[in-house]
Amino acid sequence: MPDLNDVAELKDKVTRLQRDRDRASGALEEAMKSLAEEFGCKSLEEAEEKLEQMKVKEEDSRKRFETGLAEFRKTWAAVLGGAS
């Protein structure tokens, strides 16, 4: 049979877990609010889709930059001292 110390320990543990749950819930709520305000996302699924779209755009931009830089270096190699 559990004694009063066991019950008090369990009560403390439950209280800590509830506090942790409340803190996590608040953090999630703030994160979702931020996603909605900054990116117009109403769910994690929308945020994941938006992230994938942003990754594709970033990769495209990087490739275009690298292509443009290579063309610039080729065009201006003589002026730049043969830098490649």
Helices and strands as residue ranges (DSSP letters): H 4-39, H 44-75, H 77-80
